[in-house]
């Protein structure tokens, strides 16, 4: 679910860039960092097999 939400936000940012010419570079960088943190948290919370 969280990955899907991150991808949806990324899509919306690209639409803002393409449709309205808004600079979204910093927002994409922040989204990338948050996604990395989220992956690390999910990895730590997953049960070991």
Residue, then its C-alpha position, 0 to 999 in steps of 0.5 A: x500500500x505504501x509503495x503504491x501511494x508513493x508511486x501515485x504521488x510521484x505520478x502527480x508530481x510529474x503531471x504538475x511538471x508536465x501540465x503546469x511547468x512546476x519545478x518538482x525536483x526538490x519534491x522528487x528528491x524528498x519523496x525518494x528519501x522518504x521511500x528509502x526510509x520506508x523500505x528500510x522500516x518495512x524490511x526491519x519489520x518483516x518477519x525473518x524466515 
